Amino acid sequence: MKVAFHVDELGKLSEARHNIHNLLKVDPNATIVLLINGEAIQGYLLPNQMSFIENNPTVEFHACNSAMKVYRVEKSDLHEAVEVVPAGVMDLIRLQHDGFAYIKP
């Protein structure tokens, strides 16, 4: 199972973490990408998100470079496991083209 979680609202990030946690309990082999863009990009700076990243090494974490510019988030501010993608929208298109289910909490 391949799933892309998309979060663009900071208030939805916690829900996405719970969704991912629950999915991994049911299917520990799921391929999961969490793409964050928009205002939610600031969530990658929060201690609980850093902890979530460290505790979920099988999940891919993507950050939209366009949102990073708007919200003045530098690559060096992010956890080393976060991959910066040029544009969140293009990343979502690629993921869906590659067969990922789309979930937006």
Jmol script that loads the backbone (N, CA, C; Angstrom):
load data "model"
ATOM      1  N   MET A   1       0.845  -1.170   0.000  1.00  0.00           N
ATOM      2  CA  MET A   1       0.000   0.000   0.000  1.00  0.00           C
ATOM      3  C   MET A   1       0.894   1.237   0.000  1.00  0.00           C
ATOM      4  N   LYS A   2       0.569   2.195  -0.872  1.00  0.00           N
ATOM      5  CA  LYS A   2       1.321   3.447  -0.972  1.00  0.00           C
ATOM      6  C   LYS A   2       0.355   4.598  -0.708  1.00  0.00           C
ATOM      7  N   VAL A   3       0.720   5.452   0.254  1.00  0.00           N
ATOM      8  CA  VAL A   3      -0.175   6.533   0.666  1.00  0.00           C
ATOM      9  C   VAL A   3       0.599   7.835   0.796  1.00  0.00           C
ATOM     10  N   ALA A   4       0.040   8.897   0.216  1.00  0.00           N
ATOM     11  CA  ALA A   4       0.589  10.245   0.366  1.00  0.00           C
ATOM     12  C   ALA A   4      -0.361  11.055   1.236  1.00  0.00           C
ATOM     13  N   PHE A   5       0.142  11.517   2.365  1.00  0.00           N
ATOM     14  CA  PHE A   5      -0.616  12.406   3.238  1.00  0.00           C
ATOM     15  C   PHE A   5      -0.207  13.836   2.912  1.00  0.00           C
ATOM     16  N   HIS A   6      -1.189  14.704   2.734  1.00  0.00           N
ATOM     17  CA  HIS A   6      -0.949  16.096   2.365  1.00  0.00           C
ATOM     18  C   HIS A   6      -1.503  17.002   3.457  1.00  0.00           C
ATOM     19  N   VAL A   7      -0.640  17.840   4.020  1.00  0.00           N
ATOM     20  CA  VAL A   7      -1.065  18.775   5.061  1.00  0.00           C
ATOM     21  C   VAL A   7      -0.641  20.179   4.651  1.00  0.00           C
ATOM     22  N   ASP A   8      -1.623  21.082   4.565  1.00  0.00           N
ATOM     23  CA  ASP A   8      -1.316  22.481   4.282  1.00  0.00           C
ATOM     24  C   ASP A   8      -1.854  23.432   5.360  1.00  0.00           C
ATOM     25  N   GLU A   9      -2.487  22.873   6.383  1.00  0.00           N
ATOM     26  CA  GLU A   9      -2.975  23.663   7.513  1.00  0.00           C
ATOM     27  C   GLU A   9      -2.269  23.173   8.775  1.00  0.00           C
ATOM     28  N   LEU A  10      -1.653  24.084   9.488  1.00  0.00           N
ATOM     29  CA  LEU A  10      -0.892  23.711  10.680  1.00  0.00           C
ATOM     30  C   LEU A  10      -1.743  22.932  11.676  1.00  0.00           C
ATOM     31  N   GLY A  11      -3.003  23.299  11.805  1.00  0.00           N
ATOM     32  CA  GLY A  11      -3.896  22.636  12.746  1.00  0.00           C
ATOM     33  C   GLY A  11      -4.226  21.196  12.391  1.00  0.00           C
ATOM     34  N   LYS A  12      -3.914  20.766  11.186  1.00  0.00           N
ATOM     35  CA  LYS A  12      -4.200  19.396  10.740  1.00  0.00           C
ATOM     36  C   LYS A  12      -2.999  18.453  10.874  1.00  0.00           C
ATOM     37  N   LEU A  13      -1.859  18.997  11.258  1.00  0.00           N
ATOM     38  CA  LEU A  13      -0.649  18.179  11.316  1.00  0.00           C
ATOM     39  C   LEU A  13      -0.754  17.068  12.357  1.00  0.00           C
ATOM     40  N   SER A  14      -1.312  17.375  13.507  1.00  0.00           N
ATOM     41  CA  SER A  14      -1.477  16.363  14.555  1.00  0.00           C
ATOM     42  C   SER A  14      -2.373  15.226  14.074  1.00  0.00           C
ATOM     43  N   GLU A  15      -3.443  15.571  13.374  1.00  0.00           N
ATOM     44  CA  GLU A  15      -4.351  14.551  12.835  1.00  0.00           C
ATOM     45  C   GLU A  15      -3.621  13.655  11.834  1.00  0.00           C
ATOM     46  N   ALA A  16      -2.784  14.255  11.002  1.00  0.00           N
ATOM     47  CA  ALA A  16      -2.014  13.469  10.033  1.00  0.00           C
ATOM     48  C   ALA A  16      -1.074  12.500  10.746  1.00  0.00           C
ATOM     49  N   ARG A  17      -0.430  12.969  11.811  1.00  0.00           N
ATOM     50  CA  ARG A  17       0.462  12.078  12.570  1.00  0.00           C
ATOM     51  C   ARG A  17      -0.313  10.893  13.132  1.00  0.00           C
ATOM     52  N   HIS A  18      -1.502  11.152  13.665  1.00  0.00           N
ATOM     53  CA  HIS A  18      -2.332  10.062  14.198  1.00  0.00           C
ATOM     54  C   HIS A  18      -2.752   9.097  13.087  1.00  0.00           C
ATOM     55  N   ASN A  19      -3.135   9.646  11.935  1.00  0.00           N
ATOM     56  CA  ASN A  19      -3.519   8.800  10.801  1.00  0.00           C
ATOM     57  C   ASN A  19      -2.361   7.896  10.378  1.00  0.00           C
ATOM     58  N   ILE A  20      -1.178   8.464  10.292  1.00  0.00           N
ATOM     59  CA  ILE A  20       0.003   7.695   9.894  1.00  0.00           C
ATOM     60  C   ILE A  20       0.308   6.620  10.932  1.00  0.00           C
ATOM     61  N   HIS A  21       0.265   6.991  12.189  1.00  0.00           N
ATOM     62  CA  HIS A  21       0.508   6.034  13.276  1.00  0.00           C
ATOM     63  C   HIS A  21      -0.470   4.863  13.189  1.00  0.00           C
ATOM     64  N   ASN A  22      -1.752   5.169  13.005  1.00  0.00           N
ATOM     65  CA  ASN A  22      -2.775   4.119  12.927  1.00  0.00           C
ATOM     66  C   ASN A  22      -2.591   3.241  11.696  1.00  0.00           C
ATOM     67  N   LEU A  23      -2.244   3.842  10.568  1.00  0.00           N
ATOM     68  CA  LEU A  23      -2.014   3.067   9.352  1.00  0.00           C
ATOM     69  C   LEU A  23      -0.838   2.106   9.532  1.00  0.00           C
ATOM     70  N   LEU A  24       0.221   2.584  10.147  1.00  0.00           N
ATOM     71  CA  LEU A  24       1.392   1.729  10.347  1.00  0.00           C
ATOM     72  C   LEU A  24       1.116   0.590  11.322  1.00  0.00           C
ATOM     73  N   LYS A  25       0.183   0.780  12.251  1.00  0.00           N
ATOM     74  CA  LYS A  25      -0.196  -0.321  13.148  1.00  0.00           C
ATOM     75  C   LYS A  25      -0.889  -1.429  12.360  1.00  0.00           C
ATOM     76  N   VAL A  26      -1.698  -1.059  11.378  1.00  0.00           N
ATOM     77  CA  VAL A  26      -2.439  -2.031  10.571  1.00  0.00           C
ATOM     78  C   VAL A  26      -1.558  -2.617   9.468  1.00  0.00           C
ATOM     79  N   ASP A  27      -0.740  -1.768   8.849  1.00  0.00           N
ATOM     80  CA  ASP A  27       0.125  -2.206   7.749  1.00  0.00           C
ATOM     81  C   ASP A  27       1.526  -1.631   7.944  1.00  0.00           C
ATOM     82  N   PRO A  28       2.366  -2.321   8.717  1.00  0.00           N
ATOM     83  CA  PRO A  28       3.710  -1.808   8.987  1.00  0.00           C
ATOM     84  C   PRO A  28       4.589  -1.689   7.744  1.00  0.00           C
ATOM     85  N   ASN A  29       4.179  -2.332   6.651  1.00  0.00           N
ATOM     86  CA  ASN A  29       4.957  -2.274   5.414  1.00  0.00           C
ATOM     87  C   ASN A  29       4.459  -1.210   4.443  1.00  0.00           C
ATOM     88  N   ALA A  30       3.499  -0.409   4.859  1.00  0.00           N
ATOM     89  CA  ALA A  30       2.973   0.637   3.981  1.00  0.00           C
ATOM     90  C   ALA A  30       4.084   1.624   3.620  1.00  0.00           C
ATOM     91  N   THR A  31       4.050   2.076   2.382  1.00  0.00           N
ATOM     92  CA  THR A  31       4.955   3.131   1.933  1.00  0.00           C
ATOM     93  C   THR A  31       4.211   4.444   2.116  1.00  0.00           C
ATOM     94  N   ILE A  32       4.743   5.303   2.978  1.00  0.00           N
ATOM     95  CA  ILE A  32       4.035   6.528   3.345  1.00  0.00           C
ATOM     96  C   ILE A  32       4.916   7.740   3.089  1.00  0.00           C
ATOM     97  N   VAL A  33       4.305   8.752   2.470  1.00  0.00           N
ATOM     98  CA  VAL A  33       4.944  10.052   2.291  1.00  0.00           C
ATOM     99  C   VAL A  33       4.060  11.089   2.964  1.00  0.00           C
ATOM    100  N   LEU A  34       4.666  11.949   3.766  1.00  0.00           N
ATOM    101  CA  LEU A  34       3.964  13.095   4.335  1.00  0.00           C
ATOM    102  C   LEU A  34       4.509  14.334   3.651  1.00  0.00           C
ATOM    103  N   LEU A  35       3.666  14.978   2.848  1.00  0.00           N
ATOM    104  CA  LEU A  35       4.038  16.224   2.181  1.00  0.00           C
ATOM    105  C   LEU A  35       3.404  17.372   2.945  1.00  0.00           C
ATOM    106  N   ILE A  36       4.223  18.326   3.331  1.00  0.00           N
ATOM    107  CA  ILE A  36       3.722  19.513   4.017  1.00  0.00           C
ATOM    108  C   ILE A  36       4.033  20.728   3.157  1.00  0.00           C
ATOM    109  N   ASN A  37       2.993  21.560   2.969  1.00  0.00           N
ATOM    110  CA  ASN A  37       3.173  22.830   2.269  1.00  0.00           C
ATOM    111  C   ASN A  37       2.287  23.882   2.930  1.00  0.00           C
ATOM    112  N   GLY A  38       2.233  25.065   2.334  1.00  0.00           N
ATOM    113  CA  GLY A  38       1.425  26.144   2.903  1.00  0.00           C
ATOM    114  C   GLY A  38       1.888  26.491   4.313  1.00  0.00           C
ATOM    115  N   GLU A  39       0.965  27.035   5.098  1.00  0.00           N
ATOM    116  CA  GLU A  39       1.303  27.455   6.467  1.00  0.00           C
ATOM    117  C   GLU A  39       1.801  26.312   7.340  1.00  0.00           C
ATOM    118  N   ALA A  40       1.412  25.095   6.991  1.00  0.00           N
ATOM    119  CA  ALA A  40       1.796  23.927   7.794  1.00  0.00           C
ATOM    120  C   ALA A  40       3.298  23.663   7.754  1.00  0.00           C
ATOM    121  N   ILE A  41       4.003  24.288   6.818  1.00  0.00           N
ATOM    122  CA  ILE A  41       5.450  24.073   6.720  1.00  0.00           C
ATOM    123  C   ILE A  41       6.129  24.402   8.043  1.00  0.00           C
ATOM    124  N   GLN A  42       5.546  25.320   8.786  1.00  0.00           N
ATOM    125  CA  GLN A  42       6.094  25.700  10.094  1.00  0.00           C
ATOM    126  C   GLN A  42       6.047  24.533  11.082  1.00  0.00           C
ATOM    127  N   GLY A  43       5.176  23.572  10.828  1.00  0.00           N
ATOM    128  CA  GLY A  43       5.060  22.406  11.691  1.00  0.00           C
ATOM    129  C   GLY A  43       6.317  21.561  11.728  1.00  0.00           C
ATOM    130  N   TYR A  44       7.111  21.592  10.652  1.00  0.00           N
ATOM    131  CA  TYR A  44       8.351  20.827  10.641  1.00  0.00           C
ATOM    132  C   TYR A  44       9.359  21.352  11.664  1.00  0.00           C
ATOM    133  N   LEU A  45       9.118  22.544  12.201  1.00  0.00           N
ATOM    134  CA  LEU A  45      10.029  23.140  13.178  1.00  0.00           C
ATOM    135  C   LEU A  45       9.655  22.794  14.615  1.00  0.00           C
ATOM    136  N   LEU A  46       8.489  22.207  14.813  1.00  0.00           N
ATOM    137  CA  LEU A  46       7.993  21.911  16.158  1.00  0.00           C
ATOM    138  C   LEU A  46       8.672  20.676  16.747  1.00  0.00           C
ATOM    139  N   PRO A  47       8.971  20.709  18.052  1.00  0.00           N
ATOM    140  CA  PRO A  47       9.630  19.559  18.688  1.00  0.00           C
ATOM    141  C   PRO A  47       8.860  18.245  18.529  1.00  0.00           C
ATOM    142  N   ASN A  48       7.521  18.286  18.612  1.00  0.00           N
ATOM    143  CA  ASN A  48       6.771  17.026  18.489  1.00  0.00           C
ATOM    144  C   ASN A  48       6.855  16.460  17.074  1.00  0.00           C
ATOM    145  N   GLN A  49       7.000  17.321  16.071  1.00  0.00           N
ATOM    146  CA  GLN A  49       7.165  16.831  14.701  1.00  0.00           C
ATOM    147  C   GLN A  49       8.564  16.249  14.516  1.00  0.00           C
ATOM    148  N   MET A  50       9.560  16.891  15.107  1.00  0.00           N
ATOM    149  CA  MET A  50      10.931  16.362  15.044  1.00  0.00           C
ATOM    150  C   MET A  50      10.966  14.966  15.667  1.00  0.00           C
ATOM    151  N   SER A  51      10.308  14.812  16.797  1.00  0.00           N
ATOM    152  CA  SER A  51      10.243  13.514  17.479  1.00  0.00           C
ATOM    153  C   SER A  51       9.522  12.482  16.615  1.00  0.00           C
ATOM    154  N   PHE A  52       8.424  12.893  15.973  1.00  0.00           N
ATOM    155  CA  PHE A  52       7.672  11.994  15.101  1.00  0.00           C
ATOM    156  C   PHE A  52       8.550  11.506  13.946  1.00  0.00           C
ATOM    157  N   ILE A  53       9.320  12.406  13.377  1.00  0.00           N
ATOM    158  CA  ILE A  53      10.220  12.036  12.281  1.00  0.00           C
ATOM    159  C   ILE A  53      11.231  10.996  12.763  1.00  0.00           C
ATOM    160  N   GLU A  54      11.822  11.251  13.910  1.00  0.00           N
ATOM    161  CA  GLU A  54      12.832  10.330  14.444  1.00  0.00           C
ATOM    162  C   GLU A  54      12.246   8.964  14.774  1.00  0.00           C
ATOM    163  N   ASN A  55      10.996   8.934  15.206  1.00  0.00           N
ATOM    164  CA  ASN A  55      10.359   7.674  15.601  1.00  0.00           C
ATOM    165  C   ASN A  55       9.720   6.914  14.440  1.00  0.00           C
ATOM    166  N   ASN A  56       9.747   7.492  13.243  1.00  0.00           N
ATOM    167  CA  ASN A  56       9.129   6.860  12.072  1.00  0.00           C
ATOM    168  C   ASN A  56      10.082   6.887  10.878  1.00  0.00           C
ATOM    169  N   PRO A  57      11.170   6.135  10.972  1.00  0.00           N
ATOM    170  CA  PRO A  57      12.179   6.178   9.915  1.00  0.00           C
ATOM    171  C   PRO A  57      11.719   5.606   8.573  1.00  0.00           C
ATOM    172  N   THR A  58      10.616   4.868   8.549  1.00  0.00           N
ATOM    173  CA  THR A  58      10.147   4.310   7.279  1.00  0.00           C
ATOM    174  C   THR A  58       9.259   5.289   6.511  1.00  0.00           C
ATOM    175  N   VAL A  59       8.865   6.373   7.147  1.00  0.00           N
ATOM    176  CA  VAL A  59       8.023   7.380   6.492  1.00  0.00           C
ATOM    177  C   VAL A  59       8.925   8.389   5.791  1.00  0.00           C
ATOM    178  N   GLU A  60       8.536   8.776   4.569  1.00  0.00           N
ATOM    179  CA  GLU A  60       9.248   9.843   3.864  1.00  0.00           C
ATOM    180  C   GLU A  60       8.569  11.164   4.204  1.00  0.00           C
ATOM    181  N   PHE A  61       9.375  12.180   4.472  1.00  0.00           N
ATOM    182  CA  PHE A  61       8.865  13.499   4.820  1.00  0.00           C
ATOM    183  C   PHE A  61       9.313  14.490   3.756  1.00  0.00           C
ATOM    184  N   HIS A  62       8.340  15.147   3.121  1.00  0.00           N
ATOM    185  CA  HIS A  62       8.634  16.112   2.068  1.00  0.00           C
ATOM    186  C   HIS A  62       8.191  17.502   2.500  1.00  0.00           C
ATOM    187  N   ALA A  63       8.985  18.497   2.127  1.00  0.00           N
ATOM    188  CA  ALA A  63       8.675  19.897   2.419  1.00  0.00           C
ATOM    189  C   ALA A  63       8.678  20.681   1.118  1.00  0.00           C
ATOM    190  N   CYS A  64       7.660  21.483   0.921  1.00  0.00           N
ATOM    191  CA  CYS A  64       7.532  22.307  -0.282  1.00  0.00           C
ATOM    192  C   CYS A  64       8.473  23.510  -0.192  1.00  0.00           C
ATOM    193  N   ASN A  65       9.381  23.614  -1.155  1.00  0.00           N
ATOM    194  CA  ASN A  65      10.328  24.720  -1.175  1.00  0.00           C
ATOM    195  C   ASN A  65       9.623  26.065  -1.343  1.00  0.00           C
ATOM    196  N   SER A  66       8.556  26.103  -2.111  1.00  0.00           N
ATOM    197  CA  SER A  66       7.817  27.361  -2.299  1.00  0.00           C
ATOM    198  C   SER A  66       7.272  27.860  -0.962  1.00  0.00           C
ATOM    199  N   ALA A  67       6.687  26.957  -0.177  1.00  0.00           N
ATOM    200  CA  ALA A  67       6.163  27.331   1.145  1.00  0.00           C
ATOM    201  C   ALA A  67       7.301  27.729   2.078  1.00  0.00           C
ATOM    202  N   MET A  68       8.421  27.052   1.964  1.00  0.00           N
ATOM    203  CA  MET A  68       9.564  27.393   2.806  1.00  0.00           C
ATOM    204  C   MET A  68      10.003  28.827   2.559  1.00  0.00           C
ATOM    205  N   LYS A  69      10.003  29.244   1.302  1.00  0.00           N
ATOM    206  CA  LYS A  69      10.386  30.626   0.976  1.00  0.00           C
ATOM    207  C   LYS A  69       9.396  31.617   1.573  1.00  0.00           C
ATOM    208  N   VAL A  70       8.107  31.343   1.422  1.00  0.00           N
ATOM    209  CA  VAL A  70       7.071  32.250   1.931  1.00  0.00           C
ATOM    210  C   VAL A  70       7.165  32.392   3.450  1.00  0.00           C
ATOM    211  N   TYR A  71       7.383  31.275   4.143  1.00  0.00           N
ATOM    212  CA  TYR A  71       7.395  31.274   5.612  1.00  0.00           C
ATOM    213  C   TYR A  71       8.808  31.353   6.192  1.00  0.00           C
ATOM    214  N   ARG A  72       9.783  31.627   5.328  1.00  0.00           N
ATOM    215  CA  ARG A  72      11.176  31.835   5.736  1.00  0.00           C
ATOM    216  C   ARG A  72      11.730  30.670   6.565  1.00  0.00           C
ATOM    217  N   VAL A  73      11.509  29.485   6.054  1.00  0.00           N
ATOM    218  CA  VAL A  73      12.055  28.273   6.667  1.00  0.00           C
ATOM    219  C   VAL A  73      13.246  27.835   5.816  1.00  0.00           C
ATOM    220  N   GLU A  74      14.372  27.655   6.457  1.00  0.00           N
ATOM    221  CA  GLU A  74      15.584  27.242   5.754  1.00  0.00           C
ATOM    222  C   GLU A  74      15.746  25.722   5.835  1.00  0.00           C
ATOM    223  N   LYS A  75      16.397  25.158   4.845  1.00  0.00           N
ATOM    224  CA  LYS A  75      16.678  23.714   4.839  1.00  0.00           C
ATOM    225  C   LYS A  75      17.407  23.323   6.129  1.00  0.00           C
ATOM    226  N   SER A  76      18.304  24.174   6.582  1.00  0.00           N
ATOM    227  CA  SER A  76      19.071  23.882   7.801  1.00  0.00           C
ATOM    228  C   SER A  76      18.198  23.875   9.056  1.00  0.00           C
ATOM    229  N   ASP A  77      16.994  24.446   8.975  1.00  0.00           N
ATOM    230  CA  ASP A  77      16.051  24.438  10.102  1.00  0.00           C
ATOM    231  C   ASP A  77      15.351  23.087  10.238  1.00  0.00           C
ATOM    232  N   LEU A  78      15.336  22.315   9.155  1.00  0.00           N
ATOM    233  CA  LEU A  78      14.568  21.074   9.105  1.00  0.00           C
ATOM    234  C   LEU A  78      15.377  19.882   9.599  1.00  0.00           C
ATOM    235  N   HIS A  79      14.667  18.871  10.042  1.00  0.00           N
ATOM    236  CA  HIS A  79      15.300  17.591  10.393  1.00  0.00           C
ATOM    237  C   HIS A  79      15.986  17.062   9.137  1.00  0.00           C
ATOM    238  N   GLU A  80      17.111  16.412   9.319  1.00  0.00           N
ATOM    239  CA  GLU A  80      17.886  15.925   8.165  1.00  0.00           C
ATOM    240  C   GLU A  80      17.127  14.917   7.312  1.00  0.00           C
ATOM    241  N   ALA A  81      16.101  14.281   7.864  1.00  0.00           N
ATOM    242  CA  ALA A  81      15.328  13.290   7.108  1.00  0.00           C
ATOM    243  C   ALA A  81      14.306  13.928   6.166  1.00  0.00           C
ATOM    244  N   VAL A  82      14.080  15.226   6.293  1.00  0.00           N
ATOM    245  CA  VAL A  82      13.079  15.898   5.457  1.00  0.00           C
ATOM    246  C   VAL A  82      13.687  16.215   4.095  1.00  0.00           C
ATOM    247  N   GLU A  83      12.988  15.786   3.053  1.00  0.00           N
ATOM    248  CA  GLU A  83      13.405  16.070   1.678  1.00  0.00           C
ATOM    249  C   GLU A  83      12.667  17.309   1.192  1.00  0.00           C
ATOM    250  N   VAL A  84      13.410  18.288   0.706  1.00  0.00           N
ATOM    251  CA  VAL A  84      12.801  19.495   0.157  1.00  0.00           C
ATOM    252  C   VAL A  84      12.484  19.235  -1.313  1.00  0.00           C
ATOM    253  N   VAL A  85      11.216  19.446  -1.678  1.00  0.00           N
ATOM    254  CA  VAL A  85      10.786  19.284  -3.069  1.00  0.00           C
ATOM    255  C   VAL A  85      10.522  20.672  -3.642  1.00  0.00           C
ATOM    256  N   PRO A  86      10.759  20.869  -4.948  1.00  0.00           N
ATOM    257  CA  PRO A  86      10.601  22.205  -5.525  1.00  0.00           C
ATOM    258  C   PRO A  86       9.205  22.803  -5.339  1.00  0.00           C
ATOM    259  N   ALA A  87       8.175  21.989  -5.549  1.00  0.00           N
ATOM    260  CA  ALA A  87       6.793  22.478  -5.415  1.00  0.00           C
ATOM    261  C   ALA A  87       5.920  21.333  -4.916  1.00  0.00           C
ATOM    262  N   GLY A  88       5.169  21.593  -3.870  1.00  0.00           N
ATOM    263  CA  GLY A  88       4.311  20.565  -3.287  1.00  0.00           C
ATOM    264  C   GLY A  88       3.301  20.007  -4.267  1.00  0.00           C
ATOM    265  N   VAL A  89       2.738  20.875  -5.091  1.00  0.00           N
ATOM    266  CA  VAL A  89       1.727  20.441  -6.058  1.00  0.00           C
ATOM    267  C   VAL A  89       2.329  19.440  -7.043  1.00  0.00           C
ATOM    268  N   MET A  90       3.514  19.730  -7.527  1.00  0.00           N
ATOM    269  CA  MET A  90       4.163  18.806  -8.463  1.00  0.00           C
ATOM    270  C   MET A  90       4.498  17.483  -7.776  1.00  0.00           C
ATOM    271  N   ASP A  91       4.889  17.550  -6.515  1.00  0.00           N
ATOM    272  CA  ASP A  91       5.189  16.332  -5.765  1.00  0.00           C
ATOM    273  C   ASP A  91       3.941  15.466  -5.645  1.00  0.00           C
ATOM    274  N   LEU A  92       2.811  16.089  -5.337  1.00  0.00           N
ATOM    275  CA  LEU A  92       1.552  15.341  -5.231  1.00  0.00           C
ATOM    276  C   LEU A  92       1.153  14.717  -6.563  1.00  0.00           C
ATOM    277  N   ILE A  93       1.337  15.446  -7.631  1.00  0.00           N
ATOM    278  CA  ILE A  93       1.020  14.911  -8.962  1.00  0.00           C
ATOM    279  C   ILE A  93       1.887  13.686  -9.248  1.00  0.00           C
ATOM    280  N   ARG A  94       3.184  13.804  -8.965  1.00  0.00           N
ATOM    281  CA  ARG A  94       4.109  12.686  -9.200  1.00  0.00           C
ATOM    282  C   ARG A  94       3.728  11.477  -8.352  1.00  0.00           C
ATOM    283  N   LEU A  95       3.444  11.716  -7.080  1.00  0.00           N
ATOM    284  CA  LEU A  95       3.089  10.611  -6.183  1.00  0.00           C
ATOM    285  C   LEU A  95       1.815   9.906  -6.651  1.00  0.00           C
ATOM    286  N   GLN A  96       0.810  10.683  -7.035  1.00  0.00           N
ATOM    287  CA  GLN A  96      -0.436  10.067  -7.498  1.00  0.00           C
ATOM    288  C   GLN A  96      -0.215   9.327  -8.808  1.00  0.00           C
ATOM    289  N   HIS A  97       0.606   9.879  -9.666  1.00  0.00           N
ATOM    290  CA  HIS A  97       0.940   9.201 -10.921  1.00  0.00           C
ATOM    291  C   HIS A  97       1.642   7.873 -10.647  1.00  0.00           C
ATOM    292  N   ASP A  98       2.415   7.840  -9.557  1.00  0.00           N
ATOM    293  CA  ASP A  98       3.142   6.623  -9.172  1.00  0.00           C
ATOM    294  C   ASP A  98       2.294   5.661  -8.346  1.00  0.00           C
ATOM    295  N   GLY A  99       0.993   5.930  -8.244  1.00  0.00           N
ATOM    296  CA  GLY A  99       0.085   4.987  -7.595  1.00  0.00           C
ATOM    297  C   GLY A  99      -0.177   5.207  -6.116  1.00  0.00           C
ATOM    298  N   PHE A 100       0.234   6.339  -5.573  1.00  0.00           N
ATOM    299  CA  PHE A 100      -0.027   6.633  -4.168  1.00  0.00           C
ATOM    300  C   PHE A 100      -1.467   7.087  -3.989  1.00  0.00           C
ATOM    301  N   ALA A 101      -2.125   6.557  -2.971  1.00  0.00           N
ATOM    302  CA  ALA A 101      -3.446   7.059  -2.577  1.00  0.00           C
ATOM    303  C   ALA A 101      -3.235   8.426  -1.931  1.00  0.00           C
ATOM    304  N   TYR A 102      -4.199   9.320  -2.101  1.00  0.00           N
ATOM    305  CA  TYR A 102      -4.097  10.686  -1.577  1.00  0.00           C
ATOM    306  C   TYR A 102      -5.007  10.841  -0.369  1.00  0.00           C
ATOM    307  N   ILE A 103      -4.424  11.275   0.754  1.00  0.00           N
ATOM    308  CA  ILE A 103      -5.184  11.526   1.975  1.00  0.00           C
ATOM    309  C   ILE A 103      -4.873  12.942   2.440  1.00  0.00           C
ATOM    310  N   LYS A 104      -5.920  13.713   2.687  1.00  0.00           N
ATOM    311  CA  LYS A 104      -5.753  15.060   3.246  1.00  0.00           C
ATOM    312  C   LYS A 104      -6.598  15.150   4.505  1.00  0.00           C
ATOM    313  N   PRO A 105      -5.941  15.046   5.670  1.00  0.00           N
ATOM    314  CA  PRO A 105      -6.692  15.108   6.935  1.00  0.00           C
ATOM    315  C   PRO A 105      -7.381  16.458   7.120  1.00  0.00           C
TER     316      PRO A 105
END
end "model"
wireframe off; spacefill off
backbone 0.3
color backbone group
